[in-house]
């Protein structure tokens, strides 16, 4: 990339080094030209790279791009190749680079005609040149496509038109020499069979992305498939038009390590990060990548602002409200087992068929138990044998009647050359995702700020000492991995979680309030009711239609009182009635508004604190679109709403003109933290080359977290309500490694080896200190 002066005056020369990314959900409603229009703003914000959603041709109308149908071209609905080139020119003019999101695990098949390889497979079957592209079990007969209505006469709606088989809006090819006769007769001669949508989970003959039948698994381990599906993106990387690649869902692949080695060899200079979700305490395998997309950092940073001492109170509240007597471990075992045996029944059957030496029923039951007990998303044979051993022990404890089957299967699962051992990890990852992220997180409502991708609801808060150990280890092992607080997949935005963290500081007050509300507006599912009230408080004020959409998705994901497959209209009417009462009942509306207002200032403090910590942490910080201001988004598609960039540009211009904003509803204080931290990182990367905790001394020392990155010192307030109740900072001091520093947020200069926190944090609950001679970096 050519050098260009930045509009913030730093005149930095861009390089291939990725310093900070800004994620944009490029989509038909916000295409490549609209994204190009952000280049100057992102440079002003302090970014080094735009980080885009997938750009390749996706299913027509796709709002996310993860359902790629043609790997040979840029999505024409985004602006095509011409739009990509205009984006590239705009980024280069602003001194920015590009990080792209790729999807190696699966392809979109909802519209077969849009996916030429899939269309050819449907037309020619095993004789297709693309038959080996997709992970299809051809031994089980015709390729099942679950698209029909659940009626015995659904096939009567088939028609033949323009040489194709049609079922309402669905189009399918007709194999050569199979015409003649009724549409049903023609259908019966095809390489595929149209079946009820309900049969997909149990009988599907191709590997999917989780339980999504519209996304067919790709055999990217095949060199030809890899080469063809990656040719365009790798050409961009080779030409210097892409600096970084984000790999979606590597756990779905048969051989993630082998795939990533091939990708690294093909793009040796690229910054590579993988969307690998690590369980608490799990280490990323020694893959040839720069790190993950940052969910483990999200969990550590967000947990830092949760009070661990409140765990007992919330456990007692959960037991009283819900009558729950099960543990989180037991709950997740049950939800994972249900995912393995119901949602992923087809995949389970395929695995069981690979073990003919075990009785079919026993093989299915034992494999499901092993998956339900697997402590992480997946293993990577031959590595990770301890996870398999732990799963075997737990499965045996729960099902001693399966001892023989468990032993036989475990022996085979230890052998990395065994086909069963190669496929089982793909299964456990899907079981974890569907059973925990998409089910248990909506059932376990003890404290929903913890129910986040990469987090553990059973791990209540992260004390500072634990956080410092995490950050120091990250600096040594994965110093260039991504960090994040919000993504397009998070269950709640960073600011919603930050406000909910405040509840951990007033557990008794919350218990009294939510008990009253649940009594006034009862719901027959108390666990979901508790989730609903926490979510409302965390996101308030939120538009009525957004909250209605959220609760419908959340309740159906929980699959307790209603579900996607079988919605319960009685429960859902009751649920929506509770939401309506929040807006229409004057007293309830006033109480909810008042309570949310009471905890919002402390939530803002948490938001600023966790944002500074994330941005200053070892790694490459990502900012999800729009979250440089307060953002009260919930799970997708709520978090993919349009962003008002004009407001953000205007506020940034005011900051650059010298305005020091208050911490208020406008959110400019967060924009100040984001822009000044990232500008300092970009201008003076040498100030962010180490990691050392900075100690505080005095009565309020537990309320500060501070660390020195090698010259830049980040300081954040934690547990602000308890801090205020206990009398504030008083004479608590921070011990600094240098004697003359400037807070880049306020411009104030401090001298001496100790700073009074009541002075340092009198304007904002955060500070970023740099040596005085680097004060111009904050301009």
N, C-alpha and C positions, 0 to 999 in steps of 0.2 A: 504494500500500500504506500502511496506517496504521502509525504508529510504535508500537513495543512495546519494553519494556525487555528487554535480552538477559540470559540467565541467567549470563553471565560478568561482568555488572556494568558493561559499557561504555556502556549506554544510548544507543547510536548510533541515529540516525534513518535508516531505510532509504530509499534512493532507487532510481531506475531504473538507476543506475550499477552495472554488474556488476563486483564486486571479486574474488571467488573462487568457484569452482564445485566441486560434488561430484557426480560421475557415479554414478547408480544405474541398474542394469539392471532396470528395472521389467518384470515378467514375470508370467505366471499364478501362479508359485510365490512371488512377492514382489510383491504387487499394490499398488494405489494407497493402500490403507489401511495396509499394512505400511510403505510409503514415508512416509506421513504421520507415522507413529510415530517417524521419524528426525529430525523438524524441530528439536526442542529440542537434540538431540545435535549436529546440524550447526551450529546457531547457536553452541553452546558451543565447537565446534571452530574457529570463526572464519570460517565460510563466509558468503557473502552470498546465494548462490543454489543451489538444487537444479538439477541438470542431468540430465534424464531421458532414457531410451531412448524410441523412438517410442511415442506413446500412441494412435494411431488404430487402428481395427479391423484386425487382422492375420489371416493364415491361422490357422484353429483350432489351438490348441496351440503356436503359435509361441513359441519361447524368446527371441527377440530383437526382434521387432516390425518388422523391415525389409521384410517381405512384406505390405504394407498391401493390403487387399482392399476396404475401404470407407472413403473419406475423409470421410464425412458424420458419423461417430460415434466416440466414444471406445471403445476395445476393451472389450466386455462382460466378457471374461476377466480384465481388470485392475480391474474395478469400475464401468466405464461412466461416464457423465456425473456420476452421483451421487458416485462415488468421486473423480473429478477435483475436484469442488467441496469435498469433505471434505479433500482434499490441499491445496487452495488456502487453505482456512480455517486449517489447521494451519501452513502456511508463513507466512501473514500474522501469526498469533499469535506466531510466533517471530521475526518481523522479516525473513523470507527471501523472495526472489523465485524465479521459475521460468524455466528455460531449457529449451526443448523441441527434440527432434531430429525433423527432417522428411525425407521420402524422395521427392524430386520425380522421380527418374529412372525408377523402375520400380514395378510393382505385382505382388502375389502371385497366381499363377494355378495353383498346385498343386491347389487345390480349386476348380474353376470355379464351383460353385454358391455359394461364399462370396463371389465377386466379381461383383456384378450387371452391371457393364459388360462384363466378359469373357464372362459367360454369354450376354449378349445378342448379342455379336459371334459367338460360336459358333453361336448359333441362327439369326441373320439374315444373317451374312456382311457383305458390303459394304453391304447395305441397312440395317444397324444404325445407330442414331443415335450409337453409340459406336465405329463403325468407324475414325474418325480419331483416337480416343484413343490407340490403340496403333500402334507403328511397324511396320506389317505390309506386306510386299511382296505386294500383291494380284495383281500381274501374273504371279506364278509359280503361280497356281492355288489349290488348296485350302490352308487353313491347316493346317500339319503340327503334330501334337501327339505328341512322342516319349514314349509311355507304355507301349508294348507290350513284352512279353518278346521276347528274341532267339530266337524259334522260328518256323518257317514257318507254323505253324497257330495262331498267337496269336489271330487274329481269330475263331477258333472258340469262344473263351471269351466272346464278346460276348453280352449278354442285353438284353432290353427289359423294363423294370419301371417302373411308375408314370409312364408317358409319357416315360421317359428311356432313353438308351442306357447300359448298364453294362458296365464291364470290371473285374472283381473289385471293389475298393473305389472305383474311379473312376466318376464320374457325369458324363454329358454330355447337353446338350439335343438335342431332335429338331426340325428345322425343320418348319414348317407344311406339310402336304400331302405329307410324305415317308414316312409310315408305310405298312405293308403289306409283306409279304414277310418274309424271314429277317432276323435282326439284321445279318448282313453286307450284305445288300441295302440295308437302311435306312442303314447306315453309309456305303455308297457314294454315297448321295444328299445327304450333309451338306455344309455349308460347310467342314468340317474333315476331316482324315484322320488316323486313329490309326496311328502308325508305331513301329517299334522304337526303344527309347531310344538305341540306338547311332547312329541316323541323325540325331539332333538336331544334333550338332556340325557335320555336313557339309551338311545339307539344310534346316535350319530356315528358316521364312519370316517370322519376326518377330525384331526386335532384342531381345536379352536383356541382363540384367546380367551382364557378363563371359561366362562359359560356363554360367550357371545357367538352365536352360530353364524352371524354375518361377517365374522373375521376368521378366515381359515389360516391355520398354521403353515408357515413356509419352511422348507427343508434347506435352510441357509447353510447348513453344514456341507451341502453339495457344492463343490467349487464352481460349477457352471451357474447354479442359482445365485451364489454369492456374487460372482462376477457380473451377472446381468442386472441384478437388483441394486448393485452398488456402483455401477459404472459411472453414472452421471454425477453423483455426489463426490466420488473419488476424483473425477476429472476436475471438479471445482476446487477440491483441496490441492490437487497437483498444480493448478494454475494460480494458486494463491488467492482465490476468491472466497475461500472458507478457511477460517483459522481454527475452528473448533467443531467437534461433533458430539452431540448428546445421543446416546444409544438407549432407545426405549426398551424396557422390559427384557433385559438379557436373561433373566431367569426362565423365560419361556423357551429358550434355545436348548437344543440337545447337548451342545458342548460350548458353553459360554467362553471358557478359557481358549479353546481352539479358535472360535470365531473372533475374539478380541485380538488374538495374536495375528490372525490374518488381516484384520482391519488396521492394526498398528503397522504392520509391514507395508500395507498399501498407502497409509497416510502417516509416515513417520514423524512429520513435523506438527501434526494436528494436536490440539488440546482435546483429549478424549475423556468424557465422563459418562458414567453408566447409571441408569435409573435402577440402582440396586438398593432395596430396602433392607437394612440391617436390623435385626432384633437387638434388644438391650444387651450390651456387652459383646456382641458379635463383631468380628473383624472382617474387613473386606479381603477376599482372597488376593494373592499376589499376582494380579492380572497386569498386563502392560497398559495401564490406563492412568490418568491423573487423579482419579477418585470417583466418588459417587456424585449424584445430583443434590446431596446435602440433607436428606431427611434425618440422618442421625444428628447433624448439627442443629436442626430445627428442634428436635426433642430435648437436646441438652440446653439450648438457649432458652426455650420457652419454659422448661422445668425450673430454671434458675429463679424465675419470678413467682413460683408457687411455693406456699408455705408448707413444708413437709410435716409440721406438727399438727396440721389439721386433718391428717388421714383418719385418725380414730373417730373424729366427729362426723366426717362424711360417711364413713363405713356404718356408723350407728344410724345416721339419717337414712341411708339407703335401706338398711334392714327394716327400719320403722315404716318408711313410705311404701316400700315394695314388698316387704315380707320376705326378702331374699335370704336364703340360707346357704346358697351355693357360692363357691369361690370363683374368682375370675378364671382360674385355671380350669375348673370344671365346666364353666360356661363356654370357654373357647374350645375345649375338647368336644363338647356337644355340637357347637355350631360348625366346627371343622368336620366332624363325622357326618353331619347332615349334608354339608357341601360335597363331601367325598361320595356319599351314597345316593344323593338325589341330583343336585345340580350337575355333578361331574360323573354321573353313573356310567355314561358311555365310555369315558376315559378309564374308569375303574374296570369295566368289563374287558377293555383292550389289554390292560395290564394283567388281569387274572388269566386271560387266555395264554399269556406267555409263560405260565407256570402250570402246565398240564399235570405235573406230578402231584399237585395239591388238589384236593376236591374243589370244584368251582365255587361252591358257597363258602367254604373255609378260606379259599384264596381271596375272594372278594372281601370278606369280613376282616381278615388279617391285614391286607393291604390298606383298607380303610382305617383300621385302628392305628397302624404305623404312621399313616399320613396325619391323622388327628393328633397323634402324640409327638410328631416331629417338632422340635423346639424352635427351628428357624424356617425361613421360607423354603430352602432346599440345600442339599449337599452337592458336592462337586467331586464325585468319585475319581480317584481314590482318596481324595482329601475329605475331611469332615466325618470320619468314621465315628467320632465320639457322639455326633448328633444322631446317627443311626443307632448307636448303642443306647443312648438315652431314650429314643423312641421305642426301641425293643423292650427295654425295662418297663416303661410306663404302660405300653400296650399289654405286656404280660401281666402287669398288676391289675389292670382293668378287665382283661379277658383271659384268665388262666385256662379256660377251656380251649383256647386257640394256640396253646404252647407248641404243638407239633408244627402247625402251619407257620407260626411266627418264626420258629427256628429255621425251617426249610427256606422260607422266603428271605430271611435276614442273611443267610449264607450266600444266597445269590446276589443280594443287593450290595454285598461287600466287594463283588467282583466287577471292576469297571469295564471289563470287556463283555459283560453279560447284557443282552438287550433289555432285560427287565431293569437292571441297574441304571442303564442309560435313560430309560423313559420315566422311571419312578420320580426322579427329582423334578421333572417338568410337572408332574402331577401334584407333588407336595406344595410347590409354589402357588399353583392355582387354588389348592385347598386352603392355604393360609390366606390368600387374598380374599377369596369369597367368604370363607368362614369367619375371619376376624375383621378385616377392614370393612367389608360390606355387609356384615351381619352383627357380630358381637359388639362392634363399636356403636351400634344403634340400640343394642339391648342393655349394655352395661352403662347405666347412667349415673353412677356414683358421683363422678366429677368429670364432666364431658370436655373440659379444657385439655384433658390428657388423652382423649380419644382421637388421636391423630396419626396419620401415616408416618411410620418410623418411630412412633412413640409406644409406650406401654401404659395403659390405664392402671396397671398394678404397681407401677413405679411412681410414687406420689412425690413429685418435686425433685430438684437437683440442688443439693447444698453447694455453696461456693467452692469448698475444697474438692468435691467431686467434679465440679465443672472445670476447675483449673487443671486437674489431672487429665480430663478429656481433651482440653484445648492444647495442653503441652504435648500429649501423645499425637494429636492431629498435626501439630507443627513438625514433628519428626517424621511421621509416616506418610501423611497425605497433605503436604503443604499447599498443593495447587488444586485440591478437590473443591467442588462447588459448595457454598453454604447458601441456605435459603430459610425463609420463614413462611412464605406462601407460594403455592404453585397452582396450576390448573386442576390438581388432584387433591388438594388439601380439603379436609372436611369443614373447616372453618378458617377464616382468614386470621392472620397474625394479630390484628387488632381486636377481633372478637375473642380470641384466646387470651389476650392480654387483659381484657376487662374481666373475663371469667376468672382469671387468676386471682383477682381481688376477693372473690368469694372465699378463697382459702384463708383470708385474713379475718373474716367475720362469719365463721361457720354457724354459730348460734343464731345470729341475726338472719342468716339465709334460711336456716331450718325453720324458724318461726314464720318467715314470710312465705316460703314456698308451701308450707303446710296449710297456711291460710288460703292461698290461691287455689291449691288443689281441692280444698274443701268447697270453695265458692263455685269453682268451675270444674267439676269432677270428670274424670275420664276413666273408663273401665280397665285401662292398662296403665297402672301407676308408674311403672318403670319408664314407659314412653312419655308419660305426663311430666316426669321430672326432667327428662331430656328436653322436652318442649319448652318448659319454663326457663331452664338455663339458657337455651339457645335464644329465646326471646329477649332475656335480660342482656345477653352478650351482644346482640345485634341491634337493640332498640336505640332510636326509632327505625323501624324497617317497614317498607311498604307492605300493605296487607297481602297483595297478590304474591309477593315474594315469599312471605312466611307460609301462605297456603301451599305454594309449590314445594317448599322445603319439607313441610311436615308430611305431605303425601309421599314424597320420595323416601324420607327417613323411615316412616312407618312401614312402607312396603319392603324396604331393605331389611328392617328388623325381622320381618316375617313371623310376628307373634300374633297380632290381632288382625292383620291384613297382609297381603303379599302381592307381588307383581303377577304371579300366575293366577291367583284367586282373590281378587280384591273383595273386601267385606264392606258393602255399602253402608251397613248400619254403623259399624265402628268409624268409618271414614266420615260419615255425616257428623257423628259426635265429636270427632277430632277437629273438623273444620268449624264446628260450632264453638269450640273452646277458643280457637283463633279469632273468630269473629267477636266473641265477647271481650277479648283484649282491646278491641277498637271501639265496640259499640256500648259497652257497659261503662258509664262515666266514672264510677268509683274504681272499678278494676283498672281502667285505662290510666286514671290519675295515679293510682298506687304503683303500677308498673313503670310509668314515666318517672315518678319521684324516685323509686328505688334505683332505676338505671342511672338517673342523674346523680344520685349520691355516690355511686361507685365509679362513674365515668372519669373524674379527674385522676383517681388512682390508676385507672386503666390507661389513661394517657401517659402517665409516668412509666408504667410497665411497657407500653408500646415504644416509647422513646428509648428506654433502657435496653429492651431486647433488640431493637433495630441497630443501635450503636454497637452492641456486643456482636451481633451477627456480621455487620459490615467491617468491623475491626478484627474479627477472629482470623486465625490462620486459614487461608483458602481464598477462593475466588467468589466474592459475594454476588448473588443474584437478587434482583428486585423484580418481583412480579408486577405486571402492568397495573398501574394505578395506585400501588401501595406506597408510593412516596408521600401520599396524603393518607389520612385515616380511611380505612376501608372496612366496612362491616359485612363483607360477603360471606355466604355460606357455601355449601358444597355445589359442584357443577350441576347445572349450567349457571347457577347464580353468580359464580366467580368469573364468568366469561362475559359479563355485561359490558356494554360500551364504556369507555373511559373518556372523561372530559379533559382532554389535553390542553385546551385553551386556558382553562382555569389554572392548570399547573404551570404553564408557561408564564402567565401573568404573575403568579405568586413568586416564581423563581426570579423574575425580573425585579420585583420589589425587594427581594432578599439581596440581590446583587447591587441594588441602589443604596443599601445600607440599613434596611429595615430589620429590626430584631423582633420577631413576632412573639406574642404571648402564647402560652399553651392553652389553646381554646379549640372550639369546634371547627374552626377553619382548617386545621391540620398543617398550617405553614411551619409550625415548629418541627414536625417530622420531616418536612421537605428540607428544612435547614440542616437537620442531622444527616440526612441522606446525602445532600449535595456537598456539604463541607467535608464529610468523612471520605467520600469517594474522590473528591478533588485532591485531598491531601494524599490519599493512597496513590493516585495517578501521578501527581507531581513529584512526590518523594517516596517511591517504593522502598528506598533504603531505610525508612523509619518503620517499616513493617516486615522485618526480616527475622524476628525472634519471638519468644514468648516467655514472660516471667510475671507471676502474680505480684501485684503491688499491695503491700499490707496496709491495713488501717488499724488505728489504735484508739480506744476510747469506748464509751458506753454503747454507741450505736454502730460499732464496727461490723456486726453481722448484716447490716443493711446496705453495705456498699460492696460492689464487685469491681475490681480494678485490675488492669494488666498492662504491662509494658510490652509493646511489639518491637522494641529495638530503637526507641526514640519517641514514638507516639504512645501516649498513655490514655486508655479508654477508662472512663469512670461512670458507673451507673448505679442508680438507686434501686434497691429491691425491698419488697414488703413495705410500701410507703404508708399504708394505714397504721400498721403497728408502730412504725417509726414516729408518726405524728402522735399517737396515743402515749408513747413513752417519753415524749418531750422533745422530739426532734434530734438533730445531730449533736447538740450541746458542744462539748469540747473534743469531739472525735476528729482525729487528724489522719491524713494520708501521707505516707512516707514516700518521697519521690527520689528517683535516681539522679535527677538533674536539678539545678538551682534556679534557673530562669526559664519559665514556660509561659506559653500563651494558650488560653482556651479558644479554639478556633470557632466555637459557636457564639461566644460573646465578645471576643477580642480583648478580654482582660488579661493583663500580664501579672504573673505571680513569681515571687522570689522566695528562696529558702528551701530547705530539705523537707519541711513538713507544711501541709496546707490544711487549714481548718475547713472541713467539709461544709459547714454552714455558710461559709463565704463562697467556696467554689461552686456550690450547687444552689445558690440563692436565686438565680434566674431560671435555670433549667434543671431538671433532675438528672441530667447527664452532662459530661464534659469530655472534650477530646483535647488533650494537652500535647503541644509540640514545642520543641526548643524555640526560643524567641527568634532566632535567625531564620526560622521557617514560617514565620507568621504570614508571609505573602501567599503561601500555599492555600490559605483559606479564602483568598479574595474571590 
